[in-house]
């Protein structure tokens, strides 16, 4: 690259202002941009008789991961997550005694919210 072009490129980089993210919700990084945080779902209900699990929608979140356990004793025996794009799911192949739901937006996820069904 020729020197005048290289000098102009360096000046452009130095003159540019640091970008800030529109979703500023956590501690600032080196450019004062802040990482997004996805809100965990609330209002989880589950019926052991029908296997239907529902939860409140999280604004702007297109998907949710759902896990369930047929053990009610807190042993952590949960299924592999099932990704769904609605706010309800009918569990098949077992009775859900405990469920966990998290919100998923791209590569961002919330923490799981757990609910006892029994």
C-alpha positions as CSV (number, residue, x, y, z in Angstrom):
1,X,0.0,0.0,0.0
2,X,1.3,3.4,-0.9
3,X,2.3,5.8,2.0
4,X,-0.4,8.5,1.4
5,X,-3.2,5.8,1.2
6,X,-1.9,4.1,4.3
7,X,-1.7,7.4,6.2
8,X,-5.3,8.3,5.2
9,X,-6.5,4.9,6.4
10,X,-4.8,5.3,9.7
11,X,-6.3,8.8,10.1
12,X,-9.8,7.4,9.4
13,X,-9.4,4.7,12.0
14,X,-8.1,7.2,14.6
15,X,-10.8,9.7,13.9
16,X,-13.6,7.1,14.2
17,X,-15.6,7.2,17.4
18,X,-16.0,4.0,19.4
19,X,-19.3,2.2,18.7
20,X,-21.9,1.7,21.4
21,X,-24.4,-1.1,21.3
22,X,-28.1,-0.3,21.5
23,X,-28.7,-3.1,24.0
24,X,-26.5,-1.7,26.7
25,X,-27.3,-3.8,29.7
26,X,-24.0,-4.9,31.3
27,X,-20.6,-3.6,32.2
28,X,-18.8,-1.6,29.5
29,X,-16.1,-3.1,27.4
30,X,-13.0,-1.3,26.0
31,X,-15.1,0.6,23.4
32,X,-17.7,1.3,26.1
33,X,-20.1,-1.0,24.2
34,X,-22.1,-3.2,26.5
35,X,-23.1,-6.8,26.0
36,X,-26.7,-7.8,25.8
37,X,-28.5,-9.9,28.4
38,X,-31.5,-12.1,27.5
39,X,-34.2,-12.1,30.2
40,X,-35.2,-15.4,31.6
41,X,-38.8,-16.6,31.0
42,X,-41.4,-16.3,33.9
43,X,-44.8,-17.6,34.6
44,X,-44.0,-21.3,33.9
45,X,-46.9,-23.7,34.4
46,X,-46.9,-27.4,33.7
47,X,-49.6,-30.1,34.0
48,X,-48.4,-33.6,34.9
49,X,-51.7,-35.0,33.6
50,X,-51.4,-33.6,30.0
51,X,-47.7,-32.8,29.8
52,X,-48.5,-29.3,28.6
53,X,-45.9,-26.7,29.7
54,X,-46.5,-22.9,29.1
55,X,-44.6,-19.7,30.0
56,X,-44.7,-16.0,29.4
57,X,-43.1,-14.7,26.2
58,X,-39.9,-12.7,26.5
59,X,-40.0,-9.6,24.2
60,X,-37.9,-9.9,21.1
61,X,-37.0,-13.5,21.8
62,X,-37.7,-15.9,18.9
63,X,-36.9,-19.3,20.6
64,X,-36.9,-21.1,23.9
65,X,-35.1,-24.2,25.1
66,X,-37.1,-26.6,27.3
67,X,-35.8,-29.4,29.5
68,X,-37.8,-31.7,31.8
69,X,-37.3,-34.4,34.4
70,X,-39.6,-37.2,35.3
71,X,-37.9,-37.2,38.8
72,X,-39.3,-34.9,41.4
73,X,-36.5,-35.3,43.9
74,X,-34.0,-32.7,42.6
75,X,-31.5,-35.2,41.1
76,X,-30.9,-33.1,38.1
77,X,-31.9,-35.8,35.6
78,X,-33.1,-33.4,32.8
79,X,-33.6,-34.2,29.2
80,X,-31.5,-32.7,26.4
81,X,-33.0,-29.3,25.5
82,X,-35.8,-29.1,23.0
83,X,-35.8,-25.8,21.0
84,X,-39.3,-24.4,20.4
85,X,-40.5,-21.1,18.8
86,X,-43.7,-20.8,20.8
87,X,-44.5,-20.4,24.5
88,X,-45.9,-23.8,25.0
89,X,-44.9,-27.4,24.5
90,X,-46.5,-30.8,25.1
91,X,-44.1,-33.3,26.6
92,X,-44.3,-36.8,25.2
93,X,-42.6,-40.0,26.4
94,X,-42.8,-39.3,30.1
95,X,-44.5,-37.2,32.8
96,X,-42.8,-33.8,33.5
97,X,-42.4,-33.4,37.2
98,X,-39.9,-30.5,36.8
99,X,-39.2,-28.3,33.9
100,X,-36.6,-25.7,32.9
101,X,-37.1,-23.0,30.2
102,X,-34.6,-20.5,28.9
103,X,-34.9,-17.8,26.3
104,X,-32.8,-17.9,23.1
105,X,-32.0,-15.0,20.8
106,X,-29.3,-16.0,18.3
107,X,-26.3,-17.1,20.2
108,X,-27.5,-15.4,23.4
109,X,-29.4,-17.3,26.1
110,X,-30.9,-16.5,29.4
111,X,-30.4,-18.7,32.5
112,X,-32.9,-21.5,32.9
113,X,-36.0,-20.9,35.0
114,X,-37.1,-24.0,36.8
115,X,-40.6,-25.0,37.9
116,X,-41.9,-28.0,39.9
117,X,-45.0,-29.5,38.3
118,X,-46.2,-31.7,41.0
